[in-house]
Amino acid sequence: MMKRLVLVDDSVVICKVAKRILSDLGFLVSEAHDVDSALTFCEESVPSVMIVDGCMDGATDLIKSVREMPGGANVKIYYCLIEAKLKLMMQGKRAGADDFLLKPFDRQILTKTFTQSVMPAG
């Protein structure tokens, strides 16, 4: 069974590139270009994995909301940042993010991240 992944980013280009790469890695990828649509999507069905753009308004609120949903504690959440700024990383961690991704990411970074930490063994 494919793992469901929600990609929350207001950049259509980033979503398009990431969706292609992550789909190739075996994820069922859905895109949300704002926090409200991401929340609606998660309320309908909590995903296995989320990548949340930390630059979006309401990103940390979205993470907190997902964590409070039934099954939300099991979602692997990546907080996506343009640079590794400690203050922003701490905000993401406090909200409930599991890990971080730095943008711009490419096939090599996503493949390494999502084959090591998220994909089921075997």
Biopython code that builds the backbone (N, CA, C, O; Angstrom):
import numpy as np
from Bio.PDB.StructureBuilder import StructureBuilder

atoms = [
    (1, "MET", "N", (0.833, -1.192, 0.000)),
    (1, "MET", "CA", (0.000, 0.000, 0.000)),
    (1, "MET", "C", (0.873, 1.249, 0.000)),
    (1, "MET", "O", (1.863, 1.326, 0.728)),
    (2, "MET", "N", (0.501, 2.216, -0.815)),
    (2, "MET", "CA", (1.290, 3.444, -0.921)),
    (2, "MET", "C", (1.072, 4.339, 0.291)),
    (2, "MET", "O", (-0.039, 4.455, 0.809)),
    (3, "LYS", "N", (2.156, 4.967, 0.729)),
    (3, "LYS", "CA", (2.040, 5.932, 1.818)),
    (3, "LYS", "C", (1.540, 7.249, 1.252)),
    (3, "LYS", "O", (1.981, 7.688, 0.190)),
    (4, "ARG", "N", (0.611, 7.878, 1.972)),
    (4, "ARG", "CA", (0.073, 9.166, 1.542)),
    (4, "ARG", "C", (0.935, 10.282, 2.087)),
    (4, "ARG", "O", (1.296, 10.292, 3.264)),
    (5, "LEU", "N", (1.260, 11.218, 1.222)),
    (5, "LEU", "CA", (2.091, 12.355, 1.580)),
    (5, "LEU", "C", (1.401, 13.639, 1.148)),
    (5, "LEU", "O", (0.941, 13.750, 0.012)),
    (6, "VAL", "N", (1.330, 14.606, 2.053)),
    (6, "VAL", "CA", (0.760, 15.910, 1.706)),
    (6, "VAL", "C", (1.893, 16.917, 1.658)),
    (6, "VAL", "O", (2.670, 17.059, 2.602)),
    (7, "LEU", "N", (1.962, 17.603, 0.544)),
    (7, "LEU", "CA", (2.975, 18.616, 0.293)),
    (7, "LEU", "C", (2.298, 19.977, 0.407)),
    (7, "LEU", "O", (1.428, 20.313, -0.396)),
    (8, "VAL", "N", (2.701, 20.760, 1.409)),
    (8, "VAL", "CA", (2.063, 22.047, 1.660)),
    (8, "VAL", "C", (3.051, 23.157, 1.321)),
    (8, "VAL", "O", (3.964, 23.451, 2.093)),
    (9, "ASP", "N", (2.854, 23.766, 0.163)),
    (9, "ASP", "CA", (3.762, 24.814, -0.300)),
    (9, "ASP", "C", (3.006, 25.692, -1.290)),
    (9, "ASP", "O", (2.275, 25.186, -2.141)),
    (10, "ASP", "N", (3.180, 27.007, -1.181)),
    (10, "ASP", "CA", (2.462, 27.898, -2.097)),
    (10, "ASP", "C", (3.158, 28.045, -3.446)),
    (10, "ASP", "O", (2.635, 28.712, -4.338)),
    (11, "SER", "N", (4.325, 27.435, -3.605)),
    (11, "SER", "CA", (5.029, 27.473, -4.883)),
    (11, "SER", "C", (4.589, 26.303, -5.760)),
    (11, "SER", "O", (4.826, 25.141, -5.430)),
    (12, "VAL", "N", (3.952, 26.625, -6.873)),
    (12, "VAL", "CA", (3.486, 25.601, -7.803)),
    (12, "VAL", "C", (4.669, 24.822, -8.374)),
    (12, "VAL", "O", (4.582, 23.610, -8.569)),
    (13, "VAL", "N", (5.770, 25.519, -8.640)),
    (13, "VAL", "CA", (6.958, 24.883, -9.213)),
    (13, "VAL", "C", (7.551, 23.866, -8.232)),
    (13, "VAL", "O", (7.850, 22.733, -8.610)),
    (14, "ILE", "N", (7.717, 24.276, -6.977)),
    (14, "ILE", "CA", (8.253, 23.371, -5.955)),
    (14, "ILE", "C", (7.364, 22.142, -5.832)),
    (14, "ILE", "O", (7.858, 21.016, -5.789)),
    (15, "CYS", "N", (6.057, 22.357, -5.776)),
    (15, "CYS", "CA", (5.120, 21.236, -5.651)),
    (15, "CYS", "C", (5.230, 20.286, -6.839)),
    (15, "CYS", "O", (5.225, 19.066, -6.675)),
    (16, "LYS", "N", (5.329, 20.851, -8.021)),
    (16, "LYS", "CA", (5.386, 20.040, -9.238)),
    (16, "LYS", "C", (6.638, 19.158, -9.241)),
    (16, "LYS", "O", (6.567, 17.963, -9.530)),
    (17, "VAL", "N", (7.777, 19.760, -8.919)),
    (17, "VAL", "CA", (9.043, 19.021, -8.905)),
    (17, "VAL", "C", (9.038, 17.957, -7.805)),
    (17, "VAL", "O", (9.375, 16.798, -8.045)),
    (18, "ALA", "N", (8.652, 18.370, -6.600)),
    (18, "ALA", "CA", (8.648, 17.439, -5.465)),
    (18, "ALA", "C", (7.651, 16.300, -5.679)),
    (18, "ALA", "O", (7.926, 15.149, -5.340)),
    (19, "LYS", "N", (6.498, 16.634, -6.242)),
    (19, "LYS", "CA", (5.482, 15.605, -6.472)),
    (19, "LYS", "C", (6.005, 14.542, -7.435)),
    (19, "LYS", "O", (5.798, 13.348, -7.215)),
    (20, "ARG", "N", (6.676, 14.967, -8.490)),
    (20, "ARG", "CA", (7.213, 14.012, -9.459)),
    (20, "ARG", "C", (8.236, 13.091, -8.791)),
    (20, "ARG", "O", (8.183, 11.873, -8.965)),
    (21, "ILE", "N", (9.157, 13.668, -8.034)),
    (21, "ILE", "CA", (10.205, 12.884, -7.368)),
    (21, "ILE", "C", (9.608, 11.926, -6.335)),
    (21, "ILE", "O", (9.934, 10.739, -6.311)),
    (22, "LEU", "N", (8.728, 12.458, -5.482)),
    (22, "LEU", "CA", (8.155, 11.646, -4.409)),
    (22, "LEU", "C", (7.224, 10.557, -4.947)),
    (22, "LEU", "O", (7.137, 9.472, -4.373)),
    (23, "SER", "N", (6.535, 10.847, -6.042)),
    (23, "SER", "CA", (5.696, 9.823, -6.680)),
    (23, "SER", "C", (6.568, 8.686, -7.207)),
    (23, "SER", "O", (6.207, 7.514, -7.103)),
    (24, "ASP", "N", (7.722, 9.048, -7.776)),
    (24, "ASP", "CA", (8.667, 8.037, -8.256)),
    (24, "ASP", "C", (9.174, 7.161, -7.114)),
    (24, "ASP", "O", (9.523, 5.999, -7.321)),
    (25, "LEU", "N", (9.213, 7.730, -5.901)),
    (25, "LEU", "CA", (9.674, 6.981, -4.725)),
    (25, "LEU", "C", (8.557, 6.122, -4.113)),
    (25, "LEU", "O", (8.779, 5.413, -3.132)),
    (26, "GLY", "N", (7.369, 6.193, -4.698)),
    (26, "GLY", "CA", (6.291, 5.328, -4.254)),
    (26, "GLY", "C", (5.257, 5.958, -3.340)),
    (26, "GLY", "O", (4.444, 5.252, -2.742)),
    (27, "PHE", "N", (5.279, 7.284, -3.224)),
    (27, "PHE", "CA", (4.283, 7.960, -2.401)),
    (27, "PHE", "C", (3.075, 8.371, -3.231)),
    (27, "PHE", "O", (3.192, 8.663, -4.421)),
    (28, "LEU", "N", (1.936, 8.390, -2.596)),
    (28, "LEU", "CA", (0.733, 8.959, -3.184)),
    (28, "LEU", "C", (0.710, 10.408, -2.712)),
    (28, "LEU", "O", (0.389, 10.677, -1.554)),
    (29, "VAL", "N", (1.047, 11.340, -3.595)),
    (29, "VAL", "CA", (1.279, 12.731, -3.211)),
    (29, "VAL", "C", (0.075, 13.616, -3.517)),
    (29, "VAL", "O", (-0.479, 13.588, -4.616)),
    (30, "SER", "N", (-0.311, 14.396, -2.523)),
    (30, "SER", "CA", (-1.335, 15.416, -2.708)),
    (30, "SER", "C", (-0.714, 16.768, -2.417)),
    (30, "SER", "O", (0.140, 16.894, -1.540)),
    (31, "GLU", "N", (-1.151, 17.785, -3.161)),
    (31, "GLU", "CA", (-0.622, 19.133, -2.976)),
    (31, "GLU", "C", (-1.660, 20.023, -2.315)),
    (31, "GLU", "O", (-2.856, 19.926, -2.591)),
    (32, "ALA", "N", (-1.176, 20.891, -1.435)),
    (32, "ALA", "CA", (-2.019, 21.929, -0.856)),
    (32, "ALA", "C", (-1.215, 23.221, -0.951)),
    (32, "ALA", "O", (-0.068, 23.289, -0.508)),
    (33, "HIS", "N", (-1.834, 24.242, -1.536)),
    (33, "HIS", "CA", (-1.099, 25.486, -1.754)),
    (33, "HIS", "C", (-1.354, 26.528, -0.675)),
    (33, "HIS", "O", (-0.844, 27.645, -0.750)),
    (34, "ASP", "N", (-2.145, 26.160, 0.328)),
    (34, "ASP", "CA", (-2.330, 27.029, 1.479)),
    (34, "ASP", "C", (-2.702, 26.172, 2.687)),
    (34, "ASP", "O", (-3.055, 25.000, 2.559)),
    (35, "VAL", "N", (-2.612, 26.789, 3.851)),
    (35, "VAL", "CA", (-2.844, 26.076, 5.103)),
    (35, "VAL", "C", (-4.277, 25.544, 5.208)),
    (35, "VAL", "O", (-4.493, 24.427, 5.677)),
    (36, "ASP", "N", (-5.247, 26.341, 4.773)),
    (36, "ASP", "CA", (-6.648, 25.924, 4.872)),
    (36, "ASP", "C", (-6.937, 24.660, 4.064)),
    (36, "ASP", "O", (-7.600, 23.743, 4.549)),
    (37, "SER", "N", (-6.437, 24.618, 2.830)),
    (37, "SER", "CA", (-6.703, 23.427, 2.018)),
    (37, "SER", "C", (-5.945, 22.217, 2.576)),
    (37, "SER", "O", (-6.425, 21.088, 2.475)),
    (38, "ALA", "N", (-4.770, 22.447, 3.161)),
    (38, "ALA", "CA", (-4.022, 21.348, 3.780)),
    (38, "ALA", "C", (-4.792, 20.783, 4.971)),
    (38, "ALA", "O", (-4.869, 19.570, 5.162)),
    (39, "LEU", "N", (-5.357, 21.686, 5.761)),
    (39, "LEU", "CA", (-6.128, 21.276, 6.938)),
    (39, "LEU", "C", (-7.348, 20.465, 6.527)),
    (39, "LEU", "O", (-7.648, 19.434, 7.129)),
    (40, "THR", "N", (-8.047, 20.932, 5.501)),
    (40, "THR", "CA", (-9.223, 20.226, 4.994)),
    (40, "THR", "C", (-8.836, 18.828, 4.527)),
    (40, "THR", "O", (-9.522, 17.850, 4.824)),
    (41, "PHE", "N", (-7.739, 18.748, 3.801)),
    (41, "PHE", "CA", (-7.268, 17.469, 3.285)),
    (41, "PHE", "C", (-6.969, 16.501, 4.430)),
    (41, "PHE", "O", (-7.355, 15.333, 4.382)),
    (42, "CYS", "N", (-6.275, 17.001, 5.464)),
    (42, "CYS", "CA", (-5.892, 16.158, 6.596)),
    (42, "CYS", "C", (-7.101, 15.736, 7.430)),
    (42, "CYS", "O", (-7.120, 14.644, 7.998)),
    (43, "GLU", "N", (-8.111, 16.608, 7.499)),
    (43, "GLU", "CA", (-9.326, 16.268, 8.232)),
    (43, "GLU", "C", (-10.067, 15.117, 7.546)),
    (43, "GLU", "O", (-10.678, 14.276, 8.204)),
    (44, "GLU", "N", (-9.999, 15.098, 6.210)),
    (44, "GLU", "CA", (-10.647, 14.021, 5.460)),
    (44, "GLU", "C", (-9.904, 12.705, 5.654)),
    (44, "GLU", "O", (-10.522, 11.651, 5.798)),
    (45, "SER", "N", (-8.578, 12.772, 5.655)),
    (45, "SER", "CA", (-7.766, 11.570, 5.807)),
    (45, "SER", "C", (-6.352, 11.958, 6.210)),
    (45, "SER", "O", (-5.628, 12.585, 5.436)),
    (46, "VAL", "N", (-5.962, 11.584, 7.425)),
    (46, "VAL", "CA", (-4.645, 11.951, 7.929)),
    (46, "VAL", "C", (-3.572, 11.218, 7.119)),
    (46, "VAL", "O", (-3.628, 9.996, 6.983)),
    (47, "PRO", "N", (-2.595, 11.957, 6.579)),
    (47, "PRO", "CA", (-1.551, 11.330, 5.763)),
    (47, "PRO", "C", (-0.482, 10.648, 6.618)),
    (47, "PRO", "O", (-0.459, 10.811, 7.838)),
    (48, "SER", "N", (0.391, 9.893, 5.980)),
    (48, "SER", "CA", (1.532, 9.278, 6.670)),
    (48, "SER", "C", (2.639, 10.296, 6.871)),
    (48, "SER", "O", (3.338, 10.295, 7.884)),
    (49, "VAL", "N", (2.783, 11.180, 5.863)),
    (49, "VAL", "CA", (3.885, 12.138, 5.844)),
    (49, "VAL", "C", (3.373, 13.494, 5.385)),
    (49, "VAL", "O", (2.477, 13.581, 4.546)),
    (50, "MET", "N", (3.957, 14.560, 5.951)),
    (50, "MET", "CA", (3.663, 15.922, 5.495)),
    (50, "MET", "C", (4.966, 16.688, 5.335)),
    (50, "MET", "O", (5.886, 16.551, 6.141)),
    (51, "ILE", "N", (5.030, 17.493, 4.286)),
    (51, "ILE", "CA", (6.120, 18.446, 4.122)),
    (51, "ILE", "C", (5.459, 19.819, 4.149)),
    (51, "ILE", "O", (4.649, 20.141, 3.280)),
    (52, "VAL", "N", (5.807, 20.627, 5.151)),
    (52, "VAL", "CA", (5.164, 21.924, 5.342)),
    (52, "VAL", "C", (6.184, 23.036, 5.143)),
    (52, "VAL", "O", (7.224, 23.061, 5.802)),
    (53, "ASP", "N", (5.882, 23.953, 4.234)),
    (53, "ASP", "CA", (6.742, 25.104, 3.990)),
    (53, "ASP", "C", (6.664, 26.040, 5.190)),
    (53, "ASP", "O", (5.613, 26.613, 5.477)),
    (54, "GLY", "N", (7.785, 26.189, 5.885)),
    (54, "GLY", "CA", (7.837, 27.015, 7.083)),
    (54, "GLY", "C", (7.636, 28.500, 6.824)),
    (54, "GLY", "O", (7.394, 29.263, 7.759)),
    (55, "CYS", "N", (7.734, 28.921, 5.567)),
    (55, "CYS", "CA", (7.564, 30.342, 5.234)),
    (55, "CYS", "C", (6.100, 30.734, 5.053)),
    (55, "CYS", "O", (5.777, 31.919, 4.968)),
    (56, "MET", "N", (5.219, 29.745, 4.995)),
    (56, "MET", "CA", (3.803, 30.054, 4.791)),
    (56, "MET", "C", (3.164, 30.569, 6.072)),
    (56, "MET", "O", (3.505, 30.126, 7.169)),
    (57, "ASP", "N", (2.242, 31.501, 5.925)),
    (57, "ASP", "CA", (1.478, 31.970, 7.075)),
    (57, "ASP", "C", (0.697, 30.811, 7.657)),
    (57, "ASP", "O", (0.011, 30.092, 6.930)),
    (58, "GLY", "N", (0.798, 30.625, 8.961)),
    (58, "GLY", "CA", (0.031, 29.575, 9.616)),
    (58, "GLY", "C", (0.664, 28.202, 9.575)),
    (58, "GLY", "O", (0.017, 27.219, 9.939)),
    (59, "ALA", "N", (1.921, 28.103, 9.139)),
    (59, "ALA", "CA", (2.576, 26.787, 9.025)),
    (59, "ALA", "C", (2.632, 26.068, 10.371)),
    (59, "ALA", "O", (2.307, 24.884, 10.454)),
    (60, "THR", "N", (3.043, 26.777, 11.426)),
    (60, "THR", "CA", (3.149, 26.117, 12.737)),
    (60, "THR", "C", (1.766, 25.785, 13.290)),
    (60, "THR", "O", (1.599, 24.772, 13.969)),
    (61, "ASP", "N", (0.781, 26.623, 13.006)),
    (61, "ASP", "CA", (-0.593, 26.323, 13.440)),
    (61, "ASP", "C", (-1.106, 25.065, 12.752)),
    (61, "ASP", "O", (-1.795, 24.249, 13.365)),
    (62, "LEU", "N", (-0.770, 24.916, 11.491)),
    (62, "LEU", "CA", (-1.168, 23.724, 10.742)),
    (62, "LEU", "C", (-0.583, 22.469, 11.396)),
    (62, "LEU", "O", (-1.287, 21.480, 11.600)),
    (63, "ILE", "N", (0.697, 22.521, 11.718)),
    (63, "ILE", "CA", (1.353, 21.364, 12.340)),
    (63, "ILE", "C", (0.682, 21.024, 13.674)),
    (63, "ILE", "O", (0.399, 19.859, 13.955)),
    (64, "LYS", "N", (0.432, 22.049, 14.488)),
    (64, "LYS", "CA", (-0.224, 21.829, 15.788)),
    (64, "LYS", "C", (-1.609, 21.205, 15.583)),
    (64, "LYS", "O", (-1.991, 20.281, 16.301)),
    (65, "SER", "N", (-2.355, 21.715, 14.600)),
    (65, "SER", "CA", (-3.703, 21.194, 14.333)),
    (65, "SER", "C", (-3.668, 19.732, 13.908)),
    (65, "SER", "O", (-4.491, 18.930, 14.349)),
    (66, "VAL", "N", (-2.712, 19.391, 13.050)),
    (66, "VAL", "CA", (-2.598, 17.998, 12.587)),
    (66, "VAL", "C", (-2.247, 17.086, 13.763)),
    (66, "VAL", "O", (-2.780, 15.983, 13.877)),
    (67, "ARG", "N", (-1.364, 17.540, 14.622)),
    (67, "ARG", "CA", (-0.965, 16.746, 15.792)),
    (67, "ARG", "C", (-2.157, 16.451, 16.712)),
    (67, "ARG", "O", (-2.187, 15.418, 17.381)),
    (68, "GLU", "N", (-3.130, 17.356, 16.741)),
    (68, "GLU", "CA", (-4.293, 17.183, 17.616)),
    (68, "GLU", "C", (-5.370, 16.281, 17.009)),
    (68, "GLU", "O", (-6.290, 15.860, 17.710)),
    (69, "MET", "N", (-5.263, 15.985, 15.722)),
    (69, "MET", "CA", (-6.256, 15.128, 15.062)),
    (69, "MET", "C", (-6.080, 13.678, 15.486)),
    (69, "MET", "O", (-4.983, 13.276, 15.874)),
    (70, "PRO", "N", (-7.158, 12.881, 15.416)),
    (70, "PRO", "CA", (-6.998, 11.445, 15.668)),
    (70, "PRO", "C", (-6.002, 10.861, 14.657)),
    (70, "PRO", "O", (-6.186, 11.005, 13.449)),
    (71, "GLY", "N", (-4.962, 10.211, 15.147)),
    (71, "GLY", "CA", (-3.931, 9.658, 14.266)),
    (71, "GLY", "C", (-2.850, 10.665, 13.911)),
    (71, "GLY", "O", (-1.853, 10.303, 13.287)),
    (72, "GLY", "N", (-3.030, 11.910, 14.294)),
    (72, "GLY", "CA", (-2.080, 12.961, 13.936)),
    (72, "GLY", "C", (-0.713, 12.828, 14.583)),
    (72, "GLY", "O", (0.278, 13.350, 14.073)),
    (73, "ALA", "N", (-0.664, 12.130, 15.705)),
    (73, "ALA", "CA", (0.618, 11.935, 16.394)),
    (73, "ALA", "C", (1.548, 11.031, 15.581)),
    (73, "ALA", "O", (2.764, 11.053, 15.771)),
    (74, "ASN", "N", (0.967, 10.232, 14.671)),
    (74, "ASN", "CA", (1.759, 9.283, 13.883)),
    (74, "ASN", "C", (2.279, 9.862, 12.566)),
    (74, "ASN", "O", (3.052, 9.202, 11.871)),
    (75, "VAL", "N", (1.874, 11.068, 12.216)),
    (75, "VAL", "CA", (2.293, 11.667, 10.950)),
    (75, "VAL", "C", (3.751, 12.119, 11.062)),
    (75, "VAL", "O", (4.131, 12.776, 12.031)),
    (76, "LYS", "N", (4.555, 11.766, 10.074)),
    (76, "LYS", "CA", (5.945, 12.221, 10.018)),
    (76, "LYS", "C", (5.911, 13.598, 9.334)),
    (76, "LYS", "O", (5.598, 13.702, 8.148)),
    (77, "ILE", "N", (6.238, 14.650, 10.098)),
    (77, "ILE", "CA", (6.132, 16.011, 9.563)),
    (77, "ILE", "C", (7.513, 16.633, 9.374)),
    (77, "ILE", "O", (8.328, 16.709, 10.293)),
    (78, "TYR", "N", (7.733, 17.070, 8.142)),
    (78, "TYR", "CA", (8.970, 17.776, 7.794)),
    (78, "TYR", "C", (8.654, 19.258, 7.666)),
    (78, "TYR", "O", (7.724, 19.647, 6.959)),
    (79, "TYR", "N", (9.427, 20.071, 8.349)),
    (79, "TYR", "CA", (9.285, 21.525, 8.312)),
    (79, "TYR", "C", (10.326, 22.022, 7.324)),
    (79, "TYR", "O", (11.525, 21.822, 7.520)),
    (80, "CYS", "N", (9.867, 22.665, 6.270)),
    (80, "CYS", "CA", (10.734, 23.034, 5.158)),
    (80, "CYS", "C", (11.166, 24.496, 5.263)),
    (80, "CYS", "O", (10.328, 25.393, 5.348)),
    (81, "LEU", "N", (12.470, 24.727, 5.255)),
    (81, "LEU", "CA", (13.021, 26.079, 5.397)),
    (81, "LEU", "C", (14.018, 26.374, 4.283)),
    (81, "LEU", "O", (14.598, 25.468, 3.684)),
    (82, "ILE", "N", (14.199, 27.668, 4.022)),
    (82, "ILE", "CA", (15.153, 28.081, 2.996)),
    (82, "ILE", "C", (16.579, 28.051, 3.547)),
    (82, "ILE", "O", (17.530, 27.788, 2.810)),
    (83, "GLU", "N", (16.721, 28.322, 4.851)),
    (83, "GLU", "CA", (18.032, 28.210, 5.476)),
    (83, "GLU", "C", (17.870, 27.676, 6.883)),
    (83, "GLU", "O", (16.800, 27.784, 7.484)),
    (84, "ALA", "N", (18.935, 27.102, 7.401)),
    (84, "ALA", "CA", (18.873, 26.480, 8.723)),
    (84, "ALA", "C", (19.014, 27.545, 9.813)),
    (84, "ALA", "O", (20.070, 27.691, 10.428)),
    (85, "LYS", "N", (17.940, 28.274, 10.034)),
    (85, "LYS", "CA", (17.937, 29.284, 11.091)),
    (85, "LYS", "C", (17.387, 28.647, 12.362)),
    (85, "LYS", "O", (16.280, 28.110, 12.374)),
    (86, "LEU", "N", (18.174, 28.714, 13.426)),
    (86, "LEU", "CA", (17.803, 28.057, 14.668)),
    (86, "LEU", "C", (16.441, 28.502, 15.186)),
    (86, "LEU", "O", (15.647, 27.677, 15.638)),
    (87, "LYS", "N", (16.172, 29.790, 15.121)),
    (87, "LYS", "CA", (14.900, 30.312, 15.638)),
    (87, "LYS", "C", (13.713, 29.673, 14.904)),
    (87, "LYS", "O", (12.751, 29.235, 15.535)),
    (88, "LEU", "N", (13.786, 29.625, 13.580)),
    (88, "LEU", "CA", (12.708, 29.030, 12.789)),
    (88, "LEU", "C", (12.607, 27.524, 13.026)),
    (88, "LEU", "O", (11.512, 26.963, 13.075)),
    (89, "MET", "N", (13.762, 26.881, 13.172)),
    (89, "MET", "CA", (13.769, 25.444, 13.419)),
    (89, "MET", "C", (13.114, 25.137, 14.771)),
    (89, "MET", "O", (12.363, 24.170, 14.898)),
    (90, "MET", "N", (13.400, 25.956, 15.762)),
    (90, "MET", "CA", (12.807, 25.757, 17.088)),
    (90, "MET", "C", (11.291, 25.957, 17.038)),
    (90, "MET", "O", (10.545, 25.231, 17.695)),
    (91, "GLN", "N", (10.840, 26.938, 16.261)),
    (91, "GLN", "CA", (9.393, 27.154, 16.109)),
    (91, "GLN", "C", (8.744, 25.909, 15.522)),
    (91, "GLN", "O", (7.685, 25.475, 15.976)),
    (92, "GLY", "N", (9.385, 25.344, 14.512)),
    (92, "GLY", "CA", (8.870, 24.135, 13.880)),
    (92, "GLY", "C", (8.838, 22.963, 14.848)),
    (92, "GLY", "O", (7.851, 22.230, 14.915)),
    (93, "LYS", "N", (9.926, 22.788, 15.601)),
    (93, "LYS", "CA", (10.003, 21.707, 16.585)),
    (93, "LYS", "C", (8.926, 21.866, 17.655)),
    (93, "LYS", "O", (8.251, 20.900, 18.008)),
    (94, "ARG", "N", (8.766, 23.085, 18.169)),
    (94, "ARG", "CA", (7.760, 23.340, 19.203)),
    (94, "ARG", "C", (6.352, 23.053, 18.689)),
    (94, "ARG", "O", (5.490, 22.594, 19.438)),
    (95, "ALA", "N", (6.129, 23.325, 17.419)),
    (95, "ALA", "CA", (4.809, 23.082, 16.825)),
    (95, "ALA", "C", (4.542, 21.586, 16.675)),
    (95, "ALA", "O", (3.391, 21.150, 16.637)),
    (96, "GLY", "N", (5.633, 20.798, 16.587)),
    (96, "GLY", "CA", (5.456, 19.356, 16.467)),
    (96, "GLY", "C", (6.124, 18.722, 15.257)),
    (96, "GLY", "O", (5.873, 17.555, 14.956)),
    (97, "ALA", "N", (6.975, 19.474, 14.558)),
    (97, "ALA", "CA", (7.683, 18.907, 13.402)),
    (97, "ALA", "C", (8.679, 17.849, 13.865)),
    (97, "ALA", "O", (9.302, 17.991, 14.917)),
    (98, "ASP", "N", (8.826, 16.782, 13.066)),
    (98, "ASP", "CA", (9.771, 15.710, 13.389)),
    (98, "ASP", "C", (11.162, 16.010, 12.868)),
    (98, "ASP", "O", (12.162, 15.652, 13.491)),
    (99, "ASP", "N", (11.218, 16.668, 11.721)),
    (99, "ASP", "CA", (12.492, 16.847, 11.041)),
    (99, "ASP", "C", (12.413, 18.061, 10.126)),
    (99, "ASP", "O", (11.372, 18.711, 10.024)),
    (100, "PHE", "N", (13.522, 18.357, 9.465)),
    (100, "PHE", "CA", (13.598, 19.547, 8.612)),
    (100, "PHE", "C", (14.082, 19.174, 7.225)),
    (100, "PHE", "O", (14.825, 18.212, 7.032)),
    (101, "LEU", "N", (13.634, 19.971, 6.269)),
    (101, "LEU", "CA", (14.127, 19.874, 4.894)),
    (101, "LEU", "C", (14.539, 21.277, 4.498)),
    (101, "LEU", "O", (13.837, 22.242, 4.800)),
    (102, "LEU", "N", (15.663, 21.397, 3.827)),
    (102, "LEU", "CA", (16.076, 22.710, 3.347)),
    (102, "LEU", "C", (15.753, 22.830, 1.867)),
    (102, "LEU", "O", (15.970, 21.901, 1.089)),
    (103, "LYS", "N", (15.228, 24.002, 1.491)),
    (103, "LYS", "CA", (14.957, 24.290, 0.081)),
    (103, "LYS", "C", (16.125, 25.097, -0.462)),
    (103, "LYS", "O", (16.760, 25.809, 0.316)),
    (104, "PRO", "N", (16.439, 25.031, -1.722)),
    (104, "PRO", "CA", (15.770, 24.159, -2.689)),
    (104, "PRO", "C", (16.253, 22.713, -2.530)),
    (104, "PRO", "O", (17.442, 22.464, -2.332)),
    (105, "PHE", "N", (15.315, 21.766, -2.618)),
    (105, "PHE", "CA", (15.718, 20.371, -2.573)),
    (105, "PHE", "C", (15.713, 19.823, -3.985)),
    (105, "PHE", "O", (15.114, 20.404, -4.890)),
    (106, "ASP", "N", (16.386, 18.700, -4.164)),
    (106, "ASP", "CA", (16.445, 18.071, -5.478)),
    (106, "ASP", "C", (16.184, 16.575, -5.311)),
    (106, "ASP", "O", (15.930, 16.091, -4.208)),
    (107, "ARG", "N", (16.252, 15.867, -6.416)),
    (107, "ARG", "CA", (15.956, 14.427, -6.397)),
    (107, "ARG", "C", (16.871, 13.689, -5.422)),
    (107, "ARG", "O", (16.417, 12.811, -4.688)),
    (108, "GLN", "N", (18.149, 14.041, -5.411)),
    (108, "GLN", "CA", (19.113, 13.360, -4.548)),
    (108, "GLN", "C", (18.763, 13.547, -3.066)),
    (108, "GLN", "O", (18.783, 12.587, -2.295)),
    (109, "ILE", "N", (18.447, 14.775, -2.676)),
    (109, "ILE", "CA", (18.103, 15.064, -1.276)),
    (109, "ILE", "C", (16.816, 14.347, -0.878)),
    (109, "ILE", "O", (16.762, 13.693, 0.164)),
    (110, "LEU", "N", (15.784, 14.469, -1.706)),
    (110, "LEU", "CA", (14.501, 13.835, -1.378)),
    (110, "LEU", "C", (14.622, 12.314, -1.347)),
    (110, "LEU", "O", (14.039, 11.666, -0.478)),
    (111, "THR", "N", (15.366, 11.746, -2.276)),
    (111, "THR", "CA", (15.541, 10.298, -2.318)),
    (111, "THR", "C", (16.246, 9.827, -1.051)),
    (111, "THR", "O", (15.826, 8.855, -0.422)),
    (112, "LYS", "N", (17.318, 10.518, -0.681)),
    (112, "LYS", "CA", (18.070, 10.155, 0.521)),
    (112, "LYS", "C", (17.190, 10.274, 1.770)),
    (112, "LYS", "O", (17.163, 9.368, 2.603)),
    (113, "THR", "N", (16.476, 11.387, 1.895)),
    (113, "THR", "CA", (15.630, 11.627, 3.066)),
    (113, "THR", "C", (14.508, 10.610, 3.165)),
    (113, "THR", "O", (14.267, 10.048, 4.233)),
    (114, "PHE", "N", (13.824, 10.371, 2.060)),
    (114, "PHE", "CA", (12.607, 9.569, 2.121)),
    (114, "PHE", "C", (12.815, 8.080, 1.911)),
    (114, "PHE", "O", (11.875, 7.305, 2.086)),
    (115, "THR", "N", (14.007, 7.658, 1.543)),
    (115, "THR", "CA", (14.239, 6.214, 1.506)),
    (115, "THR", "C", (14.827, 5.762, 2.831)),
    (115, "THR", "O", (14.641, 4.608, 3.217)),
    (116, "GLN", "N", (15.535, 6.642, 3.544)),
    (116, "GLN", "CA", (16.140, 6.270, 4.827)),
    (116, "GLN", "C", (15.159, 6.336, 5.977)),
    (116, "GLN", "O", (15.118, 5.431, 6.811)),
    (117, "SER", "N", (14.360, 7.407, 6.033)),
    (117, "SER", "CA", (13.610, 7.637, 7.267)),
    (117, "SER", "C", (12.132, 7.275, 7.196)),
    (117, "SER", "O", (11.508, 7.044, 8.232)),
    (118, "VAL", "N", (11.569, 7.222, 6.016)),
    (118, "VAL", "CA", (10.116, 7.097, 5.942)),
    (118, "VAL", "C", (9.663, 5.786, 5.323)),
    (118, "VAL", "O", (8.636, 5.233, 5.717)),
    (119, "MET", "N", (10.401, 5.298, 4.383)),
    (119, "MET", "CA", (9.943, 4.103, 3.667)),
    (119, "MET", "C", (10.033, 2.872, 4.571)),
    (119, "MET", "O", (10.972, 2.732, 5.354)),
    (120, "PRO", "N", (9.057, 1.996, 4.454)),
    (120, "PRO", "CA", (9.091, 0.782, 5.265)),
    (120, "PRO", "C", (10.263, -0.105, 4.841)),
    (120, "PRO", "O", (10.580, -0.202, 3.655)),
    (121, "ALA", "N", (10.890, -0.737, 5.800)),
    (121, "ALA", "CA", (12.027, -1.599, 5.516)),
    (121, "ALA", "C", (11.548, -2.858, 4.777)),
    (121, "ALA", "O", (10.454, -3.368, 5.018)),
    (122, "GLY", "N", (12.400, -3.332, 3.878)),
    (122, "GLY", "CA", (12.077, -4.569, 3.162)),
    (122, "GLY", "C", (11.222, -4.267, 2.031)),
    (122, "GLY", "O", (10.832, -5.172, 1.293)),
]
sb = StructureBuilder()
sb.init_structure("model")
sb.init_model(0)
sb.init_chain("A")
sb.init_seg("    ")
for serial, (resi, resn, name, xyz) in enumerate(atoms, 1):
    if name == "N":
        sb.init_residue(resn, " ", resi, " ")
    sb.init_atom(name, np.array(xyz, "f"), 0.0, 1.0, " ", f" {name:<3s}", serial, name[0])
structure = sb.get_structure()
